[in-house]
Amino acid sequence: MNLQHLRYFVTLANLEHYTKAAEQLHITQPTLSHAIAMIEEELGLPLFKKQGRNVILTKEGDVFKEEIQKALSIIDDTVVTMQAHAQMTIQLDIALLRSLSHYIVPNLIRDFMSNYPNHHIQFNFFNDSGMSIDLLQGVIDGKYDLAFCSKLDQYKQISYIPIAVQDMVLVVPKDHPLSTLDKVQLKDTLSYPQIWFSKRSGLRPIYNNLFKGFSDEVTVAFEVEEDETIAGLVAQQFGISILPRMDLLQTLDVDIIELDELKASHYYYLAYLTDAKISPATEDFISYVTKSFKQKK
């Protein structure tokens, strides 16, 4: 007994005529007869009896019809409800670095909603942690659907899509000796204590890569998790640092020095679980973010 056979039964029960029921169902009469026979065999009860050229429901068949119609009605209503739910607003929990919350991510969301007005996505944003490692762990644990952050290679189950590229700059205290040079290179920074992002930071691999050739010559005075704290320490003359270019630097007592080696050195990414089951609307959002970055490059 299956759902299709039960629908065949209800149609025949309403018409009480095999030929008319088969025509309405767009099946052959033998197919209909076989379906009814299978139901009756499974129930162990006759549902119809002949009356001339037609059939009529038995007493048991009448009871069965009433109950099956109720059951089919519930199933149909549930299907309609679920289909409607699929068209309703989808909640998308997104974790992001604070540095991306001012312009880059809000701009992406605004452009996506403008280009996909029929996608009803409720974007919920979280930046309770300033560390990419925590955001990515939240994606893995199912706390977040997506994360906008730096790339960490140790998470093999995560897929990354670049969304923005940013210059890094050398930040030194006001009137620092490096500020007087016409052109500064990374090797010129080796004589001064430096403040680096901690090993947990998504920016630490950038430091490791930049100073790969002379890592033994670098004096790291402090390792800090947040860029704002690093900038504050530089302003108080605890050392120099390489930081993403950000508006905060303009408000502090520091000098900002551009280096050719630091241009386009920092990428931000959209991160998501590679094997996660995602909604079509979310797929469209990821696809849009991918195309948007390619178009801007």
Backbone as JSON, one array per atom type, in Angstrom:
{
  "sequence": "MNLQHLRYFVTLANLEHYTKAAEQLHITQPTLSHAIAMIEEELGLPLFKKQGRNVILTKEGDVFKEEIQKALSIIDDTVVTMQAHAQMTIQLDIALLRSLSHYIVPNLIRDFMSNYPNHHIQFNFFNDSGMSIDLLQGVIDGKYDLAFCSKLDQYKQISYIPIAVQDMVLVVPKDHPLSTLDKVQLKDTLSYPQIWFSKRSGLRPIYNNLFKGFSDEVTVAFEVEEDETIAGLVAQQFGISILPRMDLLQTLDVDIIELDELKASHYYYLAYLTDAKISPATEDFISYVTKSFKQKK",
  "N": [[0.85, -1.19, 0.0], [0.64, 2.14, -0.93], [1.02, 5.74, -1.05], [0.11, 6.73, -3.5], [-1.58, 4.69, -4.39], [-3.55, 4.91, -2.45], [-4.66, 7.35, -3.12], [-5.73, 6.65, -5.58], [-7.69, 4.93, -4.65], [-9.44, 6.71, -3.26], [-10.37, 8.29, -5.36], [-11.77, 6.39, -6.93], [-13.63, 5.63, -5.03], [-15.15, 7.93, -4.82], [-16.23, 8.23, -7.4], [-17.23, 5.74, -8.03], [-16.94, 4.07, -10.26], [-15.08, 2.21, -12.42], [-14.01, 2.73, -15.01], [-14.43, 5.51, -15.43], [-12.98, 6.5, -13.24], [-10.37, 5.6, -13.81], [-9.9, 7.04, -16.16], [-9.96, 9.67, -15.18], [-7.78, 9.59, -13.51], [-5.81, 9.19, -15.32], [-4.74, 6.68, -15.92], [-4.53, 3.17, -16.74], [-7.35, 0.91, -16.72], [-6.8, -1.73, -15.76], [-4.51, -1.16, -14.19], [-5.59, 0.4, -12.17], [-7.38, -1.44, -11.05], [-5.57, -3.35, -10.1], [-4.23, -1.86, -8.12], [-6.3, -1.39, -6.25], [-6.89, -4.0, -5.53], [-4.53, -4.71, -4.25], [-4.62, -3.06, -1.99], [-6.91, -4.02, -0.71], [-6.08, -6.63, -0.24], [-3.99, -6.24, 1.58], [-5.37, -5.07, 3.7], [-7.15, -7.06, 4.25], [-9.83, -6.99, 3.81], [-12.83, -6.5, 1.9], [-13.33, -3.63, -0.1], [-14.99, -2.64, -2.02], [-18.03, -3.46, -3.75], [-19.73, -5.05, -6.43], [-22.26, -3.41, -8.34], [-24.41, -3.75, -10.57], [-23.16, -2.34, -13.5], [-21.47, -0.74, -12.21], [-19.56, 0.05, -9.19], [-19.89, -0.06, -5.64], [-19.17, 1.26, -2.41], [-18.28, -0.91, 0.23], [-19.42, -1.43, 3.63], [-17.16, -1.38, 5.25], [-15.44, -0.21, 3.43], [-16.5, 2.35, 3.21], [-15.95, 3.45, 5.73], [-13.17, 3.33, 5.63], [-12.67, 5.06, 3.5], [-13.47, 7.54, 4.59], [-11.58, 7.91, 6.65], [-9.14, 7.78, 5.27], [-9.35, 9.98, 3.58], [-9.2, 12.04, 5.44], [-6.58, 11.62, 6.34], [-5.08, 12.02, 3.97], [-5.7, 14.67, 3.51], [-4.42, 15.91, 5.66], [-1.78, 15.28, 5.02], [-1.5, 16.62, 2.54], [-1.94, 19.27, 3.33], [0.24, 19.62, 5.0], [2.36, 19.38, 3.22], [1.92, 21.65, 1.63], [2.27, 23.61, 3.57], [5.0, 23.23, 4.21], [6.17, 23.8, 1.75], [5.49, 26.47, 1.53], [6.91, 27.37, 3.69], [9.47, 27.03, 2.77], [9.7, 29.15, 1.09], [9.74, 31.22, 2.76], [11.32, 33.56, 5.02], [14.76, 33.03, 5.4], [17.01, 32.36, 7.95], [20.22, 33.52, 8.39], [23.11, 33.05, 9.99], [25.83, 34.97, 10.59], [29.21, 35.34, 11.23], [31.66, 37.83, 11.8], [34.69, 39.66, 11.39], [35.45, 42.59, 13.26], [36.63, 44.63, 11.83], [35.59, 44.29, 9.33], [33.02, 44.98, 9.53], [32.33, 47.59, 9.2], [32.19, 48.57, 6.55], [32.79, 46.77, 4.32], [31.43, 44.15, 4.51], [28.68, 44.98, 5.12], [28.22, 46.4, 2.72], [28.4, 44.38, 0.8], [26.17, 42.82, 1.55], [24.08, 44.63, 1.15], [24.24, 45.06, -1.65], [23.76, 42.46, -2.56], [21.11, 42.02, -1.69], [19.83, 43.91, -3.23], [20.2, 42.91, -5.77], [19.0, 40.45, -5.61], [16.07, 40.53, -4.94], [13.98, 38.82, -4.37], [14.82, 36.92, -2.64], [14.39, 36.0, 0.55], [16.14, 36.57, 3.05], [17.14, 36.62, 6.36], [19.64, 38.28, 7.79], [21.76, 37.63, 10.38], [24.1, 39.03, 12.49], [27.29, 38.49, 14.01], [29.92, 39.47, 16.04], [31.31, 38.82, 18.31], [33.74, 37.87, 18.91], [37.05, 38.83, 18.18], [38.72, 37.29, 16.73], [39.83, 35.33, 14.05], [40.21, 32.59, 14.28], [38.4, 31.82, 16.25], [35.97, 32.47, 15.05], [35.96, 30.74, 12.86], [35.97, 28.28, 14.17], [33.48, 28.45, 15.28], [31.9, 28.21, 13.0], [32.48, 25.57, 12.27], [31.46, 24.24, 14.49], [28.79, 24.68, 14.14], [27.64, 26.94, 15.11], [27.67, 29.28, 13.65], [26.62, 30.06, 10.3], [28.13, 31.12, 8.23], [31.31, 32.78, 7.88], [33.09, 35.82, 7.88], [36.33, 36.47, 7.51], [39.88, 36.03, 8.25], [42.08, 33.74, 6.52], [42.79, 30.49, 7.63], [44.95, 27.92, 7.39], [44.87, 25.47, 8.71], [42.34, 24.5, 8.97], [40.95, 22.24, 7.27], [38.44, 21.47, 6.49], [37.07, 23.66, 5.76], [35.91, 25.9, 3.29], [37.16, 28.61, 1.4], [36.49, 31.85, 0.17], [37.79, 34.57, -1.46], [37.09, 37.94, -0.54], [37.92, 40.53, -0.3], [40.79, 42.6, -0.67], [43.52, 44.01, 1.02], [45.74, 46.7, 1.83], [48.6, 46.49, 3.92], [50.18, 48.42, 6.47], [53.07, 50.09, 7.78], [53.3, 50.98, 11.11], [54.36, 53.42, 13.27], [55.62, 55.09, 16.26], [55.0, 58.63, 16.71], [57.32, 60.85, 15.13], [59.3, 58.96, 14.86], [62.47, 57.42, 14.03], [62.26, 55.99, 11.57], [60.34, 57.4, 10.26], [61.56, 59.47, 9.04], [62.84, 58.62, 6.79], [63.14, 58.5, 3.24], [62.26, 56.32, 1.77], [61.06, 53.26, 2.94], [61.95, 49.94, 3.75], [61.17, 46.48, 4.54], [63.41, 45.33, 5.76], [64.51, 47.48, 7.02], [63.16, 47.72, 9.36], [64.11, 45.97, 11.22], [65.78, 46.72, 13.27], [64.3, 47.6, 15.36], [62.12, 47.09, 18.17], [59.23, 45.05, 17.79], [55.66, 44.82, 17.57], [53.57, 42.2, 17.37], [50.79, 40.39, 15.93], [49.13, 37.83, 17.82], [49.81, 34.26, 17.93], [47.41, 33.0, 17.54], [46.01, 34.58, 15.87], [44.52, 35.44, 12.72], [46.09, 37.02, 11.18], [48.68, 36.5, 11.81], [50.06, 34.55, 10.16], [50.68, 36.2, 7.98], [52.67, 37.91, 8.95], [54.63, 35.97, 9.46], [55.19, 35.16, 6.88], [56.05, 37.55, 5.65], [58.43, 38.14, 7.03], [59.98, 35.97, 6.57], [62.53, 35.55, 5.47], [64.29, 36.71, 7.3], [63.67, 36.06, 9.97], [65.01, 35.47, 12.33], [66.16, 37.81, 13.04], [64.29, 39.51, 13.98], [62.89, 41.29, 16.66], [60.43, 40.57, 18.78], [58.45, 42.3, 20.76], [55.93, 42.32, 21.97], [53.07, 40.17, 21.82], [49.93, 40.32, 20.56], [46.34, 40.11, 20.5], [44.36, 41.8, 19.33], [43.93, 44.37, 16.88], [43.45, 47.04, 17.59], [44.51, 47.26, 20.15], [47.19, 46.79, 19.61], [47.78, 49.04, 18.03], [47.44, 51.03, 19.95], [49.53, 50.43, 21.72], [51.72, 50.95, 20.09], [51.4, 53.7, 19.78], [52.05, 54.47, 22.31], [54.7, 54.09, 22.32], [55.82, 51.52, 22.63], [56.81, 49.95, 20.69], [57.09, 49.12, 17.16], [54.81, 48.34, 14.45], [53.17, 46.23, 12.02], [50.21, 46.76, 10.45], [46.77, 46.33, 9.36], [45.5, 48.8, 7.13], [43.56, 51.16, 8.67], [40.87, 53.24, 9.87], [41.12, 54.0, 12.52], [43.81, 54.48, 13.03], [44.31, 57.04, 12.22], [43.54, 58.58, 14.31], [45.31, 58.34, 16.34], [48.47, 58.91, 18.03], [50.55, 58.4, 16.0], [52.73, 57.54, 13.23], [52.08, 56.72, 9.88], [53.37, 54.54, 7.59], [53.89, 53.73, 4.26], [54.73, 50.76, 2.57], [56.16, 49.18, -0.25], [56.28, 46.42, -0.17], [54.17, 45.71, 1.36], [51.81, 46.15, 0.09], [48.59, 45.14, -0.96], [48.65, 42.83, 0.64], [47.08, 41.55, 2.42], [44.36, 39.46, 2.64], [40.83, 39.14, 2.91], [38.24, 36.77, 3.67], [35.29, 34.87, 2.74], [34.03, 32.31, 4.61], [33.02, 28.9, 4.83], [31.55, 25.74, 5.72], [32.7, 23.06, 3.86], [31.28, 20.69, 3.19], [28.74, 21.21, 4.08], [25.15, 21.21, 4.21], [23.34, 23.45, 2.45], [20.95, 26.08, 1.89], [19.23, 26.93, -1.22], [19.09, 29.74, -1.48], [21.2, 30.58, 0.13], [23.3, 29.45, -1.29], [23.14, 31.05, -3.56], [23.88, 33.47, -2.44], [26.56, 32.99, -1.69], [27.62, 32.49, -4.2], [27.2, 34.99, -5.37], [28.89, 36.62, -3.83], [31.33, 35.56, -4.58], [31.46, 36.2, -7.35], [31.32, 38.95, -7.15], [33.77, 39.74, -6.0], [35.57, 38.95, -7.99], [34.84, 40.63, -10.05], [35.56, 43.1, -9.06], [38.3, 43.01, -8.92]],
  "CA": [[0.0, 0.0, 0.0], [1.41, 3.37, -0.95], [0.23, 6.96, -1.09], [-0.52, 6.83, -4.81], [-2.69, 3.73, -4.4], [-4.62, 5.45, -1.61], [-5.34, 8.38, -3.91], [-6.54, 5.91, -6.55], [-8.86, 4.42, -3.94], [-10.37, 7.8, -2.97], [-11.01, 8.69, -6.63], [-12.75, 5.37, -7.27], [-14.7, 5.67, -4.02], [-16.02, 9.06, -5.11], [-16.9, 8.05, -8.7], [-17.84, 4.4, -8.03], [-16.95, 3.62, -11.65], [-13.67, 1.96, -12.73], [-13.59, 3.38, -16.26], [-14.35, 6.95, -15.21], [-11.89, 6.76, -12.29], [-9.11, 5.41, -14.53], [-9.74, 8.17, -17.07], [-9.64, 10.86, -14.39], [-6.43, 9.41, -12.96], [-4.89, 9.03, -16.45], [-4.1, 5.37, -15.86], [-5.37, 2.13, -17.33], [-8.26, 0.28, -15.76], [-6.11, -2.81, -15.04], [-3.62, -0.59, -13.18], [-6.45, 0.78, -11.05], [-7.88, -2.67, -10.42], [-4.46, -3.95, -9.37], [-3.98, -1.05, -6.93], [-7.37, -1.64, -5.28], [-6.72, -5.38, -5.06], [-3.41, -4.73, -3.3], [-5.08, -2.46, -0.74], [-7.84, -4.96, -0.08], [-5.31, -7.78, 0.24], [-3.25, -5.84, 2.77], [-6.33, -4.85, 4.78], [-7.9, -8.29, 4.53], [-11.24, -6.62, 3.76], [-13.3, -5.96, 0.62], [-13.69, -2.22, -0.02], [-16.03, -2.38, -3.02], [-18.82, -4.58, -4.26], [-20.34, -4.71, -7.72], [-23.68, -3.07, -8.41], [-24.6, -3.59, -12.01], [-21.89, -2.05, -14.17], [-20.69, 0.11, -11.33], [-19.19, -0.52, -7.9], [-20.2, 0.8, -4.51], [-18.36, 0.96, -1.24], [-18.8, -1.74, 1.32], [-19.47, -0.71, 4.9], [-15.76, -1.16, 5.65], [-14.86, 0.72, 2.46], [-16.97, 3.69, 3.52], [-15.17, 3.89, 6.88], [-11.81, 3.5, 5.16], [-12.65, 6.28, 2.68], [-13.54, 8.71, 5.47], [-10.32, 8.06, 7.38], [-8.06, 8.05, 4.32], [-9.5, 11.36, 3.13], [-8.65, 12.87, 6.51], [-5.13, 11.46, 6.34], [-4.54, 12.67, 2.77], [-5.86, 16.1, 3.71], [-3.35, 16.32, 6.56], [-0.52, 15.2, 4.26], [-1.48, 17.7, 1.55], [-1.78, 20.54, 4.04], [1.62, 19.67, 5.5], [3.23, 19.66, 2.06], [1.73, 23.06, 1.27], [2.91, 24.41, 4.62], [6.44, 23.15, 4.08], [6.55, 24.53, 0.54], [5.41, 27.88, 1.86], [8.02, 27.66, 4.6], [10.69, 27.11, 1.96], [9.73, 30.46, 0.47], [9.76, 32.23, 3.81], [12.62, 34.12, 5.36], [15.81, 32.13, 5.87], [17.92, 33.02, 8.88], [21.61, 33.22, 8.09], [23.94, 33.55, 11.08], [27.13, 35.31, 10.01], [30.23, 35.89, 12.12], [32.58, 38.65, 11.03], [35.66, 40.49, 12.1], [34.95, 43.96, 13.44], [37.17, 45.48, 10.77], [34.78, 44.1, 8.13], [31.63, 45.34, 9.82], [32.09, 49.02, 8.94], [31.84, 48.86, 5.16], [32.91, 45.69, 3.33], [30.33, 43.19, 4.57], [27.4, 45.65, 4.88], [28.09, 46.75, 1.31], [28.1, 43.13, 0.1], [24.8, 42.43, 1.87], [23.18, 45.57, 0.48], [24.26, 44.79, -3.09], [23.1, 41.17, -2.79], [19.66, 42.18, -1.53], [19.35, 44.69, -4.38], [20.23, 42.06, -6.96], [18.13, 39.29, -5.38], [14.99, 41.03, -4.07], [13.01, 37.76, -4.03], [15.4, 36.04, -1.63], [14.06, 36.53, 1.86], [17.14, 36.11, 4.01], [17.38, 37.47, 7.52], [21.05, 38.2, 8.15], [22.08, 37.87, 11.79], [25.54, 39.25, 12.53], [27.95, 38.26, 15.29], [31.36, 39.73, 16.09], [31.64, 38.77, 19.73], [35.16, 37.56, 19.0], [37.81, 39.5, 17.15], [39.72, 36.35, 16.24], [39.38, 34.45, 12.97], [40.22, 31.2, 14.74], [37.16, 31.59, 16.99], [34.88, 32.52, 14.09], [35.99, 29.5, 12.08], [35.55, 27.19, 15.05], [32.03, 28.59, 15.39], [31.31, 27.63, 11.78], [32.64, 24.11, 12.37], [30.56, 23.75, 15.56], [27.4, 24.94, 13.77], [27.16, 28.16, 15.75], [27.48, 30.23, 12.55], [26.51, 29.48, 8.96], [29.23, 31.66, 7.43], [32.18, 33.71, 8.59], [33.95, 36.72, 7.11], [37.51, 36.49, 8.37], [41.13, 35.67, 7.59], [42.2, 32.32, 6.17], [43.68, 29.67, 8.45], [45.11, 26.7, 6.6], [44.71, 24.24, 9.48], [40.96, 24.02, 8.89], [40.81, 21.65, 5.94], [37.02, 21.27, 6.17], [36.51, 24.96, 5.43], [36.15, 26.5, 1.97], [37.38, 30.06, 1.5], [36.3, 32.67, -1.02], [38.28, 35.93, -1.18], [36.07, 38.98, -0.7], [38.55, 41.85, -0.33], [42.23, 42.63, -0.46], [43.82, 45.23, 1.77], [47.15, 47.03, 2.08], [49.09, 46.62, 5.29], [51.06, 49.59, 6.59], [53.95, 50.13, 8.95], [52.85, 51.99, 12.06], [55.44, 53.74, 14.21], [55.29, 56.26, 17.08], [55.28, 59.93, 16.11], [58.71, 61.29, 15.08], [60.19, 57.8, 14.91], [63.52, 57.52, 13.0], [61.83, 55.47, 10.28], [59.48, 58.39, 9.62], [62.39, 60.46, 8.34], [63.4, 58.03, 5.59], [62.37, 58.72, 2.01], [61.62, 55.04, 1.43], [61.31, 52.25, 3.97], [61.77, 48.53, 3.4], [60.99, 45.64, 5.73], [64.7, 45.11, 6.44], [64.81, 48.66, 7.84], [62.43, 47.63, 10.63], [64.69, 44.92, 12.06], [66.52, 47.3, 14.41], [63.37, 48.14, 16.36], [61.18, 46.09, 18.72], [57.97, 45.01, 17.05], [54.46, 44.26, 18.21], [52.95, 41.31, 16.37], [49.57, 39.67, 16.31], [49.42, 36.57, 18.49], [49.8, 33.07, 17.07], [46.02, 32.61, 17.28], [45.41, 35.54, 14.95], [44.55, 35.13, 11.29], [47.11, 37.86, 10.55], [50.04, 36.03, 12.16], [50.74, 33.97, 9.0], [51.2, 37.27, 7.12], [53.95, 38.29, 9.55], [55.58, 34.89, 9.24], [55.57, 35.16, 5.47], [56.79, 38.78, 5.33], [59.76, 38.12, 7.64], [60.5, 34.61, 6.41], [63.96, 35.56, 5.17], [65.12, 37.21, 8.41], [62.88, 35.91, 11.2], [65.9, 35.45, 13.5], [66.62, 39.17, 13.33], [63.16, 40.3, 14.48], [62.64, 41.29, 18.1], [59.0, 40.73, 19.03], [58.32, 42.77, 22.14], [54.61, 41.92, 22.47], [52.16, 39.46, 20.92], [48.61, 40.82, 20.95], [45.27, 39.55, 19.67], [43.51, 42.78, 18.64], [44.65, 45.43, 16.19], [43.31, 48.3, 18.31], [45.47, 47.24, 21.25], [48.52, 46.95, 19.01], [47.92, 50.45, 17.64], [47.6, 51.8, 21.18], [50.88, 50.19, 22.24], [52.64, 51.69, 19.23], [51.26, 55.12, 20.11], [52.72, 54.69, 23.6], [56.13, 53.87, 22.09], [56.28, 50.2, 23.04], [57.39, 49.29, 19.54], [56.47, 49.41, 15.87], [54.0, 47.2, 14.04], [52.54, 46.2, 10.7], [48.78, 46.63, 10.7], [45.89, 46.69, 8.25], [45.16, 50.22, 7.1], [42.24, 51.34, 9.27], [40.58, 54.62, 10.24], [41.56, 54.26, 13.9], [45.2, 54.93, 13.05], [44.33, 58.48, 12.02], [43.18, 59.26, 15.57], [46.34, 58.07, 17.34], [49.74, 59.63, 17.91], [51.45, 57.5, 15.27], [52.98, 57.81, 11.82], [51.72, 55.6, 9.0], [54.37, 54.47, 6.51], [53.55, 52.75, 3.23], [55.83, 49.96, 2.03], [55.77, 48.43, -1.45], [56.17, 45.01, 0.19], [52.94, 45.48, 2.13], [50.61, 46.42, -0.72], [47.75, 43.97, -1.29], [49.24, 41.69, 1.35], [46.12, 40.95, 3.35], [43.08, 39.1, 2.05], [39.71, 38.7, 3.75], [37.54, 35.67, 3.01], [34.03, 34.28, 3.19], [34.35, 30.93, 4.96], [31.88, 28.04, 5.11], [31.86, 24.31, 5.74], [32.69, 22.55, 2.49], [30.27, 19.64, 3.0], [27.49, 21.57, 4.76], [23.96, 21.31, 3.39], [22.9, 24.84, 2.52], [19.75, 26.41, 1.12], [19.5, 27.57, -2.52], [19.32, 31.17, -1.3], [22.56, 30.72, 0.65], [24.18, 29.17, -2.43], [23.13, 32.25, -4.4], [24.65, 34.5, -1.75], [27.97, 32.63, -1.82], [27.97, 32.71, -5.61], [27.24, 36.44, -5.61], [30.1, 37.14, -3.2], [32.45, 35.11, -5.42], [31.47, 36.99, -8.58], [31.55, 40.35, -6.81], [35.2, 39.97, -5.8], [36.24, 38.81, -9.28], [34.54, 41.81, -10.85], [36.26, 44.27, -8.5], [39.77, 42.89, -9.06]],
  "C": [[0.89, 1.24, 0.0], [0.47, 4.56, -1.13], [-0.52, 7.09, -2.41], [-1.73, 5.9, -4.9], [-3.86, 4.25, -3.57], [-5.38, 6.56, -2.34], [-6.21, 7.73, -5.0], [-7.84, 5.45, -5.88], [-9.9, 5.53, -3.72], [-11.1, 8.23, -4.25], [-12.08, 7.69, -7.03], [-13.92, 5.38, -6.29], [-15.66, 6.82, -4.3], [-16.83, 8.87, -6.39], [-17.68, 6.74, -8.78], [-17.98, 3.87, -9.46], [-15.49, 3.48, -12.09], [-13.2, 2.73, -13.96], [-13.41, 4.89, -16.06], [-13.19, 7.32, -14.27], [-10.54, 6.63, -12.98], [-8.84, 6.57, -15.47], [-9.33, 9.44, -16.3], [-8.22, 10.81, -13.84], [-5.36, 9.29, -14.05], [-4.06, 7.76, -16.33], [-5.02, 4.37, -16.53], [-6.25, 1.51, -16.26], [-7.6, -0.9, -15.04], [-5.17, -2.3, -13.95], [-4.42, -0.2, -11.94], [-6.95, -0.45, -10.31], [-6.8, -3.33, -9.58], [-4.19, -3.19, -8.07], [-5.03, -1.32, -5.85], [-7.24, -3.03, -4.69], [-5.6, -5.47, -4.03], [-3.82, -4.14, -1.95], [-5.98, -3.44, 0.01], [-7.11, -6.17, 0.49], [-4.57, -7.44, 1.52], [-4.18, -5.63, 3.96], [-7.04, -6.13, 5.19], [-9.4, -8.05, 4.52], [-11.61, -6.18, 2.34], [-13.75, -4.51, 0.8], [-14.82, -1.86, -0.97], [-16.8, -3.67, -3.29], [-19.52, -4.12, -5.53], [-21.81, -4.38, -7.54], [-23.98, -2.74, -9.88], [-23.26, -3.42, -12.69], [-20.96, -1.22, -13.3], [-20.26, -0.67, -10.09], [-19.64, 0.46, -6.83], [-19.34, 0.37, -3.33], [-19.06, -0.02, -0.32], [-18.85, -0.88, 2.58], [-18.07, -0.38, 5.37], [-15.08, -0.13, 4.73], [-15.26, 2.16, 2.75], [-16.19, 4.28, 4.71], [-13.74, 4.2, 6.45], [-11.67, 4.79, 4.35], [-12.62, 7.53, 3.57], [-12.21, 8.96, 6.16], [-9.16, 8.41, 6.45], [-8.15, 9.47, 3.79], [-8.95, 12.33, 4.17], [-7.13, 12.84, 6.49], [-4.49, 12.17, 5.15], [-4.63, 14.19, 2.89], [-4.74, 16.64, 4.61], [-2.02, 16.33, 5.82], [-0.42, 16.36, 3.27], [-1.27, 19.06, 2.21], [-0.35, 20.71, 4.54], [2.59, 19.99, 4.37], [3.14, 21.13, 1.66], [2.42, 23.97, 2.29], [4.42, 24.42, 4.48], [6.94, 23.88, 2.84], [6.51, 26.04, 0.78], [6.56, 28.29, 2.76], [9.33, 27.82, 3.84], [10.83, 28.48, 1.3], [9.82, 31.59, 1.5], [11.19, 32.67, 4.1], [13.56, 33.05, 5.93], [16.72, 32.92, 6.8], [19.34, 32.57, 8.58], [22.48, 33.87, 9.17], [25.38, 33.73, 10.57], [28.03, 35.9, 11.09], [31.21, 36.7, 11.27], [33.54, 39.4, 11.93], [35.12, 41.91, 12.19], [35.43, 44.88, 12.32], [36.37, 45.36, 9.46], [33.35, 44.6, 8.31], [31.31, 46.8, 9.51], [31.6, 49.27, 7.52], [31.75, 47.6, 4.29], [31.72, 44.74, 3.36], [28.96, 43.86, 4.43], [27.17, 46.01, 3.42], [27.76, 45.51, 0.48], [26.64, 42.72, 0.31], [23.81, 43.33, 1.13], [23.1, 45.28, -1.01], [23.56, 43.47, -3.41], [21.59, 41.32, -2.71], [19.06, 42.99, -2.67], [19.26, 43.83, -5.63], [19.34, 40.84, -6.83], [16.97, 39.69, -4.47], [14.01, 39.95, -3.64], [13.56, 36.78, -3.01], [15.18, 36.67, -0.25], [15.0, 35.93, 2.9], [17.24, 37.13, 5.15], [18.82, 37.26, 7.96], [21.23, 38.56, 9.62], [23.6, 37.93, 11.93], [26.08, 39.08, 13.94], [29.43, 38.63, 15.15], [31.82, 39.8, 17.54], [33.09, 38.36, 19.95], [35.89, 38.28, 17.88], [38.83, 38.6, 16.49], [39.13, 35.43, 15.18], [39.28, 33.0, 13.43], [38.93, 30.85, 15.48], [35.95, 31.59, 16.04], [34.8, 31.23, 13.29], [35.57, 28.3, 12.92], [34.04, 27.23, 15.24], [31.3, 28.04, 14.17], [31.35, 26.11, 11.85], [31.66, 23.53, 13.39], [29.08, 23.99, 15.24], [26.82, 26.17, 14.42], [26.85, 29.23, 14.7], [27.35, 29.47, 11.23], [27.7, 29.88, 8.09], [30.09, 32.54, 8.32], [32.95, 34.55, 7.58], [35.18, 36.97, 7.97], [38.77, 36.26, 7.55], [41.15, 34.16, 7.35], [43.21, 31.64, 7.07], [43.77, 28.29, 7.81], [44.87, 25.42, 7.38], [43.28, 23.68, 9.41], [40.68, 23.51, 7.49], [39.35, 21.47, 5.52], [36.33, 22.56, 5.78], [36.87, 25.36, 4.0], [36.24, 28.01, 2.13], [37.18, 30.73, 0.14], [36.82, 34.07, -0.71], [37.19, 36.96, -1.44], [36.68, 40.38, -0.79], [40.05, 41.69, -0.11], [42.59, 43.99, 0.1], [45.32, 45.44, 1.87], [47.41, 46.97, 3.57], [50.02, 47.84, 5.31], [51.95, 49.43, 7.82], [53.5, 51.28, 9.84], [53.93, 52.18, 13.11], [55.0, 54.92, 15.08], [55.64, 57.55, 16.33], [56.77, 60.28, 16.22], [59.71, 60.14, 15.25], [61.27, 57.96, 13.82], [63.1, 57.01, 11.63], [60.96, 56.48, 9.53], [60.27, 59.4, 8.8], [62.96, 59.92, 7.03], [62.5, 58.3, 4.39], [61.62, 57.45, 1.59], [62.04, 54.0, 2.45], [61.06, 50.86, 3.4], [61.67, 47.72, 4.68], [62.3, 45.46, 6.48], [65.08, 46.29, 7.32], [64.14, 48.59, 9.21], [63.1, 46.71, 11.64], [65.4, 45.47, 13.3], [65.61, 47.71, 15.56], [62.46, 47.02, 16.89], [59.82, 46.2, 18.03], [56.85, 44.4, 17.89], [53.72, 43.49, 17.14], [51.6, 40.82, 16.88], [49.95, 38.33, 16.91], [49.32, 35.4, 17.51], [48.39, 32.59, 16.76], [45.38, 33.48, 16.19], [45.53, 35.08, 13.5], [45.58, 35.95, 10.55], [48.53, 37.38, 10.86], [50.75, 35.36, 10.97], [51.31, 35.02, 8.04], [52.56, 37.73, 7.64], [55.01, 37.23, 9.25], [56.09, 34.88, 7.81], [56.43, 36.39, 5.13], [58.23, 38.73, 5.83], [60.43, 36.75, 7.52], [62.02, 34.6, 6.23], [64.85, 36.0, 6.31], [64.36, 37.16, 9.73], [63.76, 35.94, 12.44], [66.34, 36.85, 13.92], [65.51, 40.05, 13.92], [63.07, 40.18, 15.99], [61.16, 41.58, 18.33], [58.81, 41.07, 20.51], [57.01, 42.31, 22.78], [53.9, 41.11, 21.38], [50.75, 39.74, 21.41], [47.56, 40.29, 20.0], [44.54, 40.59, 18.83], [44.32, 43.93, 18.07], [44.57, 46.76, 16.94], [44.31, 48.39, 19.47], [46.89, 47.43, 20.73], [48.76, 48.41, 18.67], [48.14, 51.33, 18.87], [48.99, 51.64, 21.77], [51.93, 50.92, 21.4], [52.6, 53.17, 19.58], [51.97, 55.46, 21.42], [54.2, 54.28, 23.56], [56.65, 52.56, 22.66], [56.93, 49.44, 21.89], [56.73, 49.75, 18.26], [55.66, 48.18, 15.44], [53.54, 47.35, 12.59], [51.06, 45.88, 10.92], [47.99, 46.84, 9.42], [45.61, 48.19, 8.29], [43.74, 50.38, 7.63], [42.1, 52.78, 9.79], [41.11, 54.98, 11.63], [42.95, 54.88, 13.94], [45.3, 56.45, 12.91], [44.08, 59.25, 13.31], [44.26, 59.12, 16.63], [47.63, 58.83, 17.04], [50.78, 58.72, 17.26], [51.69, 58.06, 13.86], [52.68, 56.55, 11.02], [52.65, 55.63, 7.79], [53.96, 53.37, 5.52], [54.82, 52.08, 2.72], [55.33, 49.22, 0.79], [55.52, 46.96, -1.11], [54.86, 44.68, 0.9], [51.66, 45.73, 1.32], [49.91, 45.12, -1.08], [48.26, 42.7, -0.61], [48.26, 40.97, 2.27], [44.79, 40.72, 2.67], [42.07, 38.77, 3.15], [38.9, 37.68, 2.95], [36.13, 35.45, 3.58], [34.33, 32.81, 3.41], [33.07, 30.16, 5.28], [32.32, 26.59, 5.08], [31.68, 23.73, 4.34], [31.53, 21.59, 2.25], [28.93, 19.97, 3.67], [26.33, 21.62, 3.77], [23.4, 22.71, 3.55], [21.7, 25.06, 1.6], [20.14, 27.01, -0.22], [19.79, 29.06, -2.39], [20.73, 31.43, -0.78], [23.58, 30.45, -0.44], [24.27, 30.39, -3.34], [23.97, 33.36, -3.76], [26.15, 34.23, -1.89], [28.45, 32.87, -3.25], [28.1, 34.19, -5.93], [28.52, 37.05, -5.03], [31.32, 36.78, -4.05], [32.57, 35.98, -6.67], [31.81, 38.45, -8.29], [33.03, 40.64, -6.65], [35.95, 39.9, -7.13], [36.02, 40.05, -10.14], [35.3, 43.04, -10.37], [37.75, 44.22, -8.73], [40.25, 43.52, -10.37]]
}
